[in-house]
Amino acid sequence: MNRTSWLKRRRGLISCEPNVSRIARRIALWCRGATLWVLVAGVLAPAVWAAPPVLLPGTLTLTPRADGNDIAQAWDFSYTETGWETHLTGVIVAPLLISEPLAGVLASHGKGGTGEGFGLDKGRNWFAPAGYVMISPDYTHAGKVGCRDEQSQCGGSAENIRRGSRAVDILNSQQLQDLLGAVVNIGNIYLYGNSLGGLTTIELAEALGSRIRAVGLTAAGVYEGGAFGYMTPHSVEGLQNIYVPVIHLHGREDGVIKPEQEDALNYGLDTFDKIHQQVWFPEAGHNIARGIQTTSQCQNFIIEWFDLINHQQRPRIASITPTTPTAGANVSIVGSNFGTKRANDKVTLNDEALEVVSWSATEIVAVLPAELTSGNLSVTVQVGPIDDPVIEQPVSGGMRSNYYPVSID
């Protein structure tokens, strides 16, 4: 089906009720994979879920705010880094009662908004009550009436990608861990963006890769051809680099980021077979995330989407032993949620399947190859793909994971 006929078909679809059962099943399959990048010949690097907090290269200052509520606490943050002219500012909002493990949200404001204005609202009313720690930084389009004079620096620009990425580092930092007395798990980060912040979020999702687990968008889209310099992404092609489930909500009467841009986003996610859900608000305009009739619906959709993924029993790798392996010897992979081995489940070393000696829900024992070379190698536990008649196309349980490059002299 070509794009023109696809769009004609999609324009007739107006729904505020996602096909939750089908989407949930796809997400469940997607969440059943875990990948650990390690050094096989030498000391093994830690798994992404067990990785230590991020050590920030700059200086972070956290100042408590007095305007919290009975379920949320908030701080202003300020961050500076040598060699980076930006003085990054914004807010962090966390649940008043902390329970581990914590998940984090990067919330990105639209044109003319600020991290404080957008973040305090969404943090105190949406995310903290649901148990998420939220950070909302100021982007280059904060407080501006427009971005036309600085198009290359607005929206999903390189500068804003750096700001958003550093905000994620702050969520995973030792400083925030000390403040909260709890850890925001590396690899358990969610992105939410509204309007121009939604366009920025799409670019961030492509840039952050496996550091995030899901994306939520309101009033966003794709501007094909780069008609406006700051309206990125300019092409649906970049959407192939998003590897996590996406939910995107839009008002049918939006005159700012028009339904055509939302259609282009939906078309691209469909084209690259991404797990995603489109939600239309038939009579709503651009401000669905703060409209009287729609804001609570947006909140419910976004939080339920994040919770669906956050609460999945995803396989987790805790350790691999021995730390100095021998060619042809057994290697023990200890973790959780491995389940009972089925035909398509496997362990690979640099994409080569290993012989499995035993497989339980918490430990897998496999045989290393007879020839083992030194260097940066990867061990992957793959649960899936899984055949299921409900799914139009079986989805691999695996996902991209952080790479820990280690060299040996």
Beta strands, then each sheet from edge to edge (+ up, - down):
strand 1: 34-38
strand 2: 59-64
strand 3: 72-81
strand 4: 84-95
strand 5: 102-108
strand 6: 132-137
strand 7: 184-194
strand 8: 212-218
strand 9: 246-251
strand 10: 276-281
strand 11: 316-321
strand 12: 330-336
strand 13: 346-349
strand 14: 352-353
strand 15: 355-359
strand 16: 363-367
strand 17: 377-382
sheet 1: 1+ 17- 13+ 14-
sheet 2: 2+ 3- 4+ 6- 5- 7- 8- 9- 10-
sheet 3: 11+ 12- 16+ 15-
end
